[in-house]
Every structure is written in C-alpha cells, then in structure tokens.
Amino acid sequence: MIRIALVDDHRLFLEGIRSILDREIGLEVHASVGKGVELLNLLKTTRADVVLTDIRMPGMDGLSLTRQICRSFPNTRVIALTMLDHEQDVKDLLDAGARGYLVKNVEKEELVQAIHTVARGDYYLSRKFRPIYKNWKSQEPRQESVRLTRRERQVLELIAQGRTSQQIAESLKLSRFTIDTHRKNIHKKMGIRSNIGLLKAASKWLGQAPQDTDNRQ
C-alpha cells in the first residue's frame, strides 16, 4: 500500500484528488492539508511514501517544502502537481529533490502511474517536461569521473543525511573550518555550485560511487 499526502491551498481540488486516489487499489491518502508547515508537522508522526504538492502556496511554497521533505524525510518522494509549466520551475523542483512533475490537467491514469513510478524510486514527468529532465540529468556529475578521499566521502554521507557543517564537525571530531574545506573540495570535484544541488547529488551518488582512490584526510 502506497501512503500518500496531499498539499494544496485549494480545498476543492484536494477533495477531488483525494476522492480519485482513494478509489485506486494499492493507494491510500493519509493526509490532505492546505499548508506546507502542516504537512511537515504531520510527517513527524505519520509516514508518507509520496507527497503531491502544489508550488504556489501561501506561507511555505512547494519548492521550500520539497527541500525540507528531502532533507528531513529522505524516504518520502515528492511529486509537484501544479498549473505551472515553466522550464525553470521544473529544474528548481528537480534540484530541490522532487521525483515527479505533473500539471493539474493530468489524466487520472497518468497520475496513478506517476505515483507508482516515483514510489519505487524512479522519476516521472509529464511528456512535455521530459526533454527538460533529460537535459537536467545530463548535467549531473558522472560517477566514474568523481574520486573522493575517505574523509570527503564521510562528509558527503553526513550531508546526505541533512547534517549541517557544525553537526558534521562534531560527529567527525574536526573543526568547522576543516569541514567547510572538505565541502568546497566536494563541490569542485562534483561540479556543483549550490548546497541544495550537493544534497541532491549526495543522495544519488552514495551507494553507487567507485572505491576511494586514497586514504588522505
């Protein structure tokens, strides 16, 4: 059973989507809320496999919500379900960690397919957005070209868990300055400029990366 949470500030839309999904075998809507903050509080006590979120919402928008979910609840997948179809919005959501992007006029069958696809860890975007996804994917660092030291890998693992530089420093018993230096080196090696981009890349890279080339600190 795939547990779903819905976030949208339009109550009528929420009720409609919930009614559709609750009739589907293998899907179960466990929460439908109007604000991102409400969902984050619910996720502290209630597990959700997939979150469907609008982007433009009062208070915390869908982009910020996606970042928070991917940082704090890494086993929860996010699909943007929105009226926005701008290329930059798609890229921003993917950078934030979203696994899917759909427009609100999507057919029921495609929505259900997207939920199942994303729940198993894959990506699903509406057909018109797939060229954007391919371009975004092609810009990710190739794993075989990235060589991290043992210490850099340790730092990357903690980054993937959502730890701050100070928390990483305390965990590894190193100075904050040393951790920041390692982060800069990782950014450079992986060709990533933003911390959100690094968090996203870390989650994908770990577990599939090649062996370390040395044991330097």
C-alpha positions in Angstrom: 0.0 0.0 0.0 1.4 3.4 -1.0 0.7 6.0 1.6 0.0 9.5 0.0 -0.1 13.0 1.5 -1.6 15.9 -0.4 -0.7 19.6 -0.1 -2.7 22.4 -1.8 -4.3 25.6 -0.7 -7.4 24.9 -2.8 -9.7 22.7 -0.7 -12.0 21.7 -3.5 -9.0 20.5 -5.5 -7.7 18.5 -2.6 -11.1 16.8 -2.1 -11.3 15.9 -5.8 -7.8 14.4 -5.9 -8.4 12.5 -2.6 -11.6 11.1 -4.0 -9.9 9.8 -7.1 -6.9 8.3 -5.4 -8.9 6.6 -2.6 -10.7 4.5 -5.2 -7.4 3.2 -6.6 -6.2 -0.3 -5.4 -2.8 0.0 -3.7 -3.1 3.7 -2.9 -4.2 5.3 0.3 -4.4 9.0 1.1 -3.3 9.5 4.7 -3.3 13.3 4.8 -4.6 16.3 2.8 -3.6 19.7 4.1 -3.6 23.3 2.9 -0.1 24.4 4.1 3.4 23.1 3.8 4.1 23.6 7.5 1.1 21.5 8.4 2.5 18.6 6.3 5.9 18.8 7.9 4.4 18.6 11.3 2.3 15.6 10.2 5.4 13.8 8.8 7.0 13.8 12.2 4.4 11.3 13.4 2.8 9.9 10.1 4.8 8.2 7.3 4.0 9.1 3.7 5.6 7.3 0.8 4.6 10.0 -1.8 3.7 13.7 -1.3 1.8 15.5 -4.0 2.3 19.3 -3.6 1.4 22.5 -5.4 4.1 25.0 -5.9 2.5 28.4 -5.4 1.0 28.3 -1.9 0.8 30.9 0.9 3.5 30.7 3.5 5.8 27.9 2.6 5.8 27.3 -1.1 6.2 23.9 -2.8 9.8 24.4 -3.6 10.8 25.1 0.1 8.5 22.3 1.2 10.3 19.9 -1.2 13.7 20.8 0.2 12.5 20.3 3.7 11.0 16.9 3.0 14.0 15.6 1.1 16.3 16.8 3.9 14.3 15.6 6.9 12.3 12.7 5.4 14.6 11.1 2.8 12.3 8.1 2.3 9.4 10.3 1.2 9.2 11.0 -2.5 7.8 14.3 -3.8 5.7 15.0 -6.9 4.9 18.6 -7.9 1.3 18.8 -9.1 0.8 22.3 -10.4 -0.6 24.6 -13.1 3.0 26.0 -13.7 4.7 24.7 -16.8 7.8 26.9 -16.9 11.2 25.2 -17.6 12.8 26.9 -14.6 10.2 25.7 -12.2 10.8 22.1 -13.3 14.5 22.5 -12.9 14.2 24.1 -9.5 11.9 21.3 -8.2 14.3 18.6 -9.5 17.2 20.4 -7.9 15.3 20.5 -4.6 14.8 16.7 -4.8 11.4 16.2 -6.4 11.0 12.9 -8.2 8.0 14.0 -10.4 6.4 16.9 -12.1 2.8 17.0 -13.4 0.4 19.6 -14.5 -3.1 19.7 -12.9 -4.9 18.8 -16.1 -3.2 15.3 -16.0 -5.3 12.3 -16.7 -6.2 10.1 -13.8 -4.3 7.1 -15.3 -1.1 9.1 -15.7 -1.3 10.5 -12.1 -1.6 6.9 -10.8 1.2 5.8 -12.9 3.4 8.6 -11.7 2.7 7.8 -8.1 3.7 4.1 -8.6 6.8 5.1 -10.5 8.0 7.6 -8.0 7.2 5.4 -5.0 9.6 2.8 -6.3 12.4 5.4 -6.5 12.2 6.4 -10.2 11.4 9.7 -11.8 8.2 10.6 -13.6 7.5 13.8 -15.5 4.7 14.7 -17.9 5.7 14.2 -21.6 6.3 17.9 -22.3 8.8 18.1 -19.4 10.9 15.0 -20.3 13.3 16.9 -22.5 13.9 19.3 -19.6 14.6 16.2 -17.3 17.0 14.7 -19.8 19.0 17.9 -20.1 19.0 18.3 -16.3 20.1 14.6 -15.8 22.9 15.0 -18.4 24.4 17.9 -16.3 24.8 15.7 -13.2 28.4 14.6 -12.5 29.3 11.2 -13.9 30.0 8.9 -11.0 33.0 7.3 -12.7 34.7 10.7 -13.0 34.3 11.6 -9.4 37.1 10.5 -7.0 36.7 11.4 -3.3 39.0 10.8 -0.5 37.9 8.7 2.5 37.2 11.8 4.6 35.3 13.5 1.7 33.1 10.5 1.4 32.4 10.6 5.2 31.4 14.2 4.9 29.2 13.5 1.8 27.4 10.7 3.7 26.6 13.1 6.5 25.5 15.8 4.0 23.1 13.3 2.5 21.6 12.9 6.0 20.9 16.6 6.1 23.6 17.4 8.7 24.9 21.0 9.0 28.7 21.7 8.8 28.7 22.2 12.6 27.0 18.9 13.2 29.4 17.1 10.8 32.4 18.7 12.6 31.1 17.4 15.9 30.4 14.0 14.6 33.8 13.6 13.0 35.6 15.5 15.8 37.1 18.0 13.3 36.9 21.8 13.2 34.2 23.6 11.3 36.9 25.2 9.1 38.1 21.7 8.1 34.6 20.6 7.2 33.9 23.7 5.1 37.2 23.0 3.3 36.0 19.4 2.5 32.7 20.7 1.3 34.4 23.2 -1.1 36.5 20.4 -2.4 33.5 18.1 -2.9 31.6 21.0 -4.7 34.6 21.4 -7.0 35.0 17.7 -7.8 31.3 17.1 -8.4 30.9 20.4 -10.4 28.1 21.6 -8.1 27.6 25.2 -7.0 24.7 25.1 -4.6 24.2 23.3 -1.3 20.8 22.0 -2.5 22.4 20.6 -5.6 25.1 19.0 -3.4 22.4 17.4 -1.2 20.6 16.0 -4.2 23.8 14.7 -5.8 24.9 13.2 -2.5 21.7 11.1 -2.1 22.1 9.7 -5.6 25.8 9.3 -5.6 26.2 7.4 -2.3 25.9 3.6 -2.5 26.9 3.6 -6.2 30.2 5.5 -6.1 33.5 3.9 -7.0 36.0 3.0 -4.4 38.1 5.8 -2.9 41.4 6.4 -4.6 43.3 7.1 -1.4 43.0 7.5 2.4 44.1 11.1 2.6 42.3 13.2 5.2 
